[in-house]
C-alpha cells in the first residue's frame, strides 16, 4: 500500500511539474510576441514614412492614396469638349443706329480676336442701310465675339450650329497615312522597274496614288481651317430697315396676286420692247409699205368686163288634163 501511494504521489508531482513548465513557456512566448509586435509595427511605419517622400520625388503613385483614382482613369479615352474638333457656324441680325460705324467696330473686334473679314456687302447709306459681314474668328473666341457683337445694338435673331469633326479628322489622318505608304511602295517599285512596260504602268499608278494623296491632304487642310476659324455671318441693319423678312404665304388670293404681278411685269417688258422698236418701224416700215403698194399697182393687169346677158325665158309648165 505504501509503495502504491508513493508512486501515485510521484506521478501527480510529475504531471504538476510538466503543466507548470508548459504554462511558463506559453507566457514567455506571449510576452516576447507582444514585445516584438510594437517594434515591428514601428519599424514598418518608419520605413513607409521614409519611403513616401522618395516615392513622391520619383513620381511613383502610392497605393491607397489620392493619386490612385486619377491613375485608374488615366487609361480612359479623353471625351472633353476642348479636346474635340468642333466646327462652329453662326448667323445673326443686329439693328444699330449707324450701320457704317458699327461695321467698323465689328471689323476692329474681329481683327483684335485674331480673325479677319471674309466678305463685306453693303446696301444703301441712310437709315435703311444694310451691311452683311462674313467674319472668320478663332473657334476658342467664337462665343465671346458673338456676344460682343450682340451688345453693339438690338439683336433681332441669332442662329448657331455646331458639327463635331473629330471622327472625320481621325479617319482622314489614317487614310492619309495609308496613302503615303502606298505612294512610297509605288516609288520603290518604280525604282526597280526594268522594262518600259513596267515603267509606264508604275508611273501611271504612282500618279493616281499621288493625286489621291493630294486630294486627301486638301480635305485635311479644309477641315483644319474650319475647326481653327469659325464662320459668323452678321447682318447690321439701320433703324428704318425691315425687322425681318415676311414669311411665305399660301392660298388662292396670294397666287392671284402673284400672277397679276407677273402679268403686269411681263406687259411692262413687252411695252418697253415695242417702244424701243417703234421708231425703227416708223422709219423703215412706212417707206417699205409705200414701195410695195406702188409695185403691186403696176403689176396688176386690166381685165375687160364682159356684158352680162339675160337668162333665157323658162317655158311655163303645162297643167295636167
C-alpha positions in Angstrom: 0.0 0.0 0.0 2.8 2.4 0.9 4.5 1.7 -2.4 1.4 2.5 -4.4 0.7 5.7 -2.6 4.3 6.8 -3.2 4.1 6.0 -6.9 0.8 7.9 -7.2 2.2 11.0 -5.4 5.3 10.8 -7.7 3.1 10.7 -10.8 1.0 13.7 -9.6 4.1 15.7 -8.9 5.5 14.9 -12.4 2.2 15.9 -14.0 2.1 19.1 -12.0 5.7 20.0 -12.8 5.1 19.4 -16.6 1.9 21.6 -16.5 3.9 24.4 -14.8 6.7 24.1 -17.3 4.2 24.4 -20.2 2.5 27.4 -18.6 5.8 29.2 -18.1 6.8 28.6 -21.7 3.5 29.8 -23.1 3.7 33.1 -21.0 7.2 33.6 -22.2 6.2 33.2 -25.8 3.2 35.6 -25.4 5.4 38.2 -23.7 8.1 38.0 -26.4 5.4 38.3 -29.2 3.7 41.2 -27.5 7.1 42.9 -27.0 8.2 42.3 -30.6 4.9 43.4 -32.3 5.3 47.2 -31.5 8.8 47.1 -32.7 7.9 45.5 -36.0 4.9 47.9 -36.5 7.0 50.8 -35.5 9.8 49.8 -37.9 7.3 49.3 -40.7 5.7 52.7 -40.1 9.1 54.3 -40.1 10.0 52.5 -43.3 6.8 53.7 -45.0 7.2 57.2 -43.7 10.8 57.3 -45.1 9.8 55.8 -48.4 6.9 58.1 -49.0 9.0 61.2 -49.9 11.2 59.2 -52.1 8.2 57.8 -54.0 6.8 61.3 -54.3 10.1 62.6 -55.7 10.3 59.7 -58.2 6.7 60.4 -59.3 5.5 56.9 -58.3 1.8 56.6 -57.3 1.1 55.4 -53.7 -1.3 52.7 -53.1 -4.5 53.8 -51.5 -3.5 57.5 -51.9 -5.3 60.3 -53.6 -3.5 59.6 -56.9 -4.9 56.1 -57.3 -8.3 57.2 -58.8 -6.5 59.6 -61.2 -4.1 56.8 -62.4 -7.0 54.4 -62.8 -8.8 56.9 -65.0 -5.7 57.8 -67.0 -6.3 55.0 -69.4 -9.9 56.0 -70.2 -10.5 57.9 -73.5 -10.5 61.7 -73.3 -14.0 62.9 -74.1 -13.7 66.5 -73.0 -15.1 69.2 -75.3 -11.8 71.1 -75.5 -10.1 68.0 -76.9 -12.5 67.6 -79.8 -12.6 69.3 -83.2 -15.8 71.4 -83.3 -16.9 73.4 -86.4 -18.9 76.4 -85.3 -21.2 78.3 -87.8 -23.4 81.2 -86.8 -25.6 84.0 -88.3 -27.1 86.9 -86.5 -29.1 90.1 -87.3 -28.5 93.2 -85.3 -30.3 96.6 -85.6 -28.0 99.6 -85.0 -28.2 103.3 -85.1 -25.2 103.8 -87.6 -24.5 100.9 -89.8 -21.2 102.1 -91.1 -19.8 103.0 -87.7 -20.9 99.7 -86.2 -19.4 97.8 -89.1 -16.1 99.4 -88.5 -16.3 98.5 -84.8 -17.1 94.9 -85.7 -14.2 94.7 -88.1 -11.8 96.0 -85.4 -13.2 93.5 -82.9 -12.6 90.6 -85.2 -9.1 91.8 -86.0 -8.3 92.0 -82.3 -9.5 88.5 -81.7 -7.2 87.1 -84.3 -9.6 86.7 -87.2 -10.4 88.5 -90.4 -13.2 89.8 -92.6 -14.2 87.2 -95.2 -16.8 89.3 -97.0 -18.4 92.7 -96.8 -21.6 93.7 -98.7 -23.4 97.0 -98.0 -26.7 98.4 -99.4 -27.9 102.0 -99.2 -26.4 104.6 -96.9 -29.3 106.1 -94.9 -31.5 104.9 -92.1 -32.5 101.8 -94.0 -28.8 100.8 -94.7 -27.9 97.1 -94.5 -24.4 95.7 -94.1 -23.7 92.0 -94.4 -20.3 90.9 -93.0 -18.8 87.4 -93.1 -16.4 87.0 -90.2 -13.8 84.3 -89.6 -12.8 84.2 -85.9 -10.8 81.6 -83.9 -13.0 78.8 -82.5 -11.9 79.5 -79.0 -13.3 83.1 -79.1 -16.5 82.3 -81.1 -18.9 82.8 -78.2 -17.1 85.8 -76.9 -17.2 87.6 -80.3 -20.9 86.7 -80.9 -21.9 88.1 -77.5 -19.8 91.3 -78.1 -21.5 91.9 -81.5 -24.9 91.4 -80.0 -24.2 94.2 -77.5 -23.4 96.7 -80.3 -27.2 97.1 -80.9 -30.5 95.4 -80.7 -30.2 91.8 -81.6 -33.1 90.6 -83.7 -32.1 87.0 -84.5 -29.3 84.5 -83.8 -28.7 81.0 -85.2 -25.7 78.9 -84.2 -24.9 75.4 -85.3 -22.1 73.1 -84.4 -20.6 70.0 -86.1 -18.2 67.5 -84.4 -15.5 66.7 -86.9 -13.3 64.7 -84.6 -14.1 61.3 -86.1 -13.8 62.7 -89.6 -10.3 64.1 -88.9 -9.1 60.9 -87.2 -10.4 58.8 -90.2 -8.8 61.2 -92.6 -5.4 61.1 -90.8 -5.5 57.3 -91.0 -6.3 57.4 -94.7 -3.5 59.8 -95.4 -1.0 57.7 -93.6 -2.1 54.6 -95.5 -2.0 56.5 -98.8 1.5 57.8 -98.1 2.6 54.3 -97.6 1.1 53.3 -100.9 2.9 56.1 -102.7 6.2 55.1 -101.1 5.6 51.5 -102.2 4.9 52.6 -105.8 8.1 54.7 -105.8 10.2 51.7 -104.7 8.7 49.5 -107.3 9.3 52.2 -109.9 12.9 52.4 -108.9 13.3 48.7 -109.5 11.4 48.6 -112.9 13.5 47.0 -115.7 11.2 47.2 -118.7 9.4 50.0 -120.5 6.0 48.4 -120.0 6.5 48.1 -116.2 7.9 51.6 -116.1 4.9 53.2 -117.8 2.4 51.1 -115.8 4.1 52.0 -112.5 4.3 55.7 -113.4 0.6 55.8 -114.1 -0.1 54.0 -110.8 2.2 56.4 -108.9 0.4 59.4 -110.5 -3.0 58.1 -109.4 -1.8 57.4 -105.9 -0.2 60.9 -105.6 -3.4 62.5 -106.9 -5.5 60.7 -104.3 -3.0 61.7 -101.6 -3.1 65.3 -102.7 -7.0 65.2 -102.5 -6.9 63.8 -99.0 -4.4 66.4 -97.9 -6.6 69.2 -99.3 -9.6 67.8 -97.3 -7.4 67.7 -94.2 -6.4 71.4 -94.7 -10.0 72.3 -95.3 -11.1 70.6 -92.0 -8.2 72.2 -90.2 -9.3 75.6 -91.4 -12.9 75.1 -90.5 -12.1 73.9 -87.0 -9.5 76.6 -86.4 -11.6 79.5 -87.7 -15.3 79.7 -87.2 -17.7 81.5 -89.6 -20.1 84.2 -88.4 -22.5 85.9 -90.9 -23.5 89.3 -89.3 -26.2 91.5 -90.8 -26.3 95.0 -89.5 -29.5 97.0 -90.3 -30.5 100.6 -89.8 -33.4 101.8 -87.8 -35.7 102.1 -90.8 -34.9 98.7 -92.2 -37.5 96.0 -92.0 -37.3 94.0 -88.9 -37.4 90.6 -90.5 -38.3 89.0 -93.8 -42.0 88.1 -94.2 -42.9 84.5 -94.1 -44.1 83.0 -97.4 -47.9 83.0 -97.6 -50.1 80.5 -99.5 -53.6 80.5 -100.8 -55.7 81.4 -103.8 -55.6 85.2 -103.2 -51.8 85.0 -102.8 -51.5 83.1 -106.0 -53.8 85.5 -107.8 -51.8 88.4 -106.5 -48.6 86.9 -107.6 -50.0 86.0 -111.1 -51.2 89.6 -111.6 -47.8 91.0 -110.6 -46.2 88.6 -113.1 -48.7 89.7 -115.8 -48.1 93.4 -115.2 -44.3 92.8 -115.2 -44.5 90.9 -118.5 -46.8 93.5 -120.1 -44.3 96.2 -118.9 -41.5 94.4 -120.6 -43.5 93.9 -123.8 -44.4 97.6 -124.0 -40.8 98.6 -123.3 -39.7 96.4 -126.2 -42.4 97.8 -128.5 -41.5 101.4 -127.5 -37.9 100.7 -128.4 -38.8 99.2 -131.8 -41.5 101.8 -132.8 -39.0 104.4 -134.1 -37.4 101.8 -136.3 -40.8 100.6 -137.6 -41.8 104.1 -138.5 -38.5 104.9 -140.1 -38.3 101.7 -142.2 -41.8 100.3 -142.3 -43.6 103.3 -143.9 -41.3 103.6 -147.0 -41.3 99.9 -147.5 -45.1 99.7 -147.3 -45.4 102.6 -149.9 -43.0 100.9 -152.2 -44.8 97.6 -152.1 -48.1 99.3 -152.7 -46.8 101.0 -155.8 -45.2 97.9 -157.2 -48.4 96.0 -156.7 -50.5 98.5 -158.6 -48.1 98.5 -161.5 -48.1 94.7 -161.8 -51.9 94.3 -161.6 -53.4 93.6 -165.2 -56.5 95.3 -166.5 -59.2 92.6 -167.2 -62.1 93.7 -169.6 -65.6 93.3 -168.3 -67.9 91.2 -170.5 -71.6 92.3 -170.8 -73.9 90.4 -168.7 -76.6 88.5 -170.9 -80.1 88.0 -169.6 -81.0 84.4 -168.8 -83.3 82.6 -171.3 -87.0 82.5 -170.5 -88.2 79.5 -168.8 -91.2 77.8 -170.5 -94.4 77.6 -168.4 -95.3 74.2 -167.2 -98.5 72.7 -168.7 -101.3 71.7 -166.4 -102.4 68.1 -166.4 -105.9 67.3 -168.2 
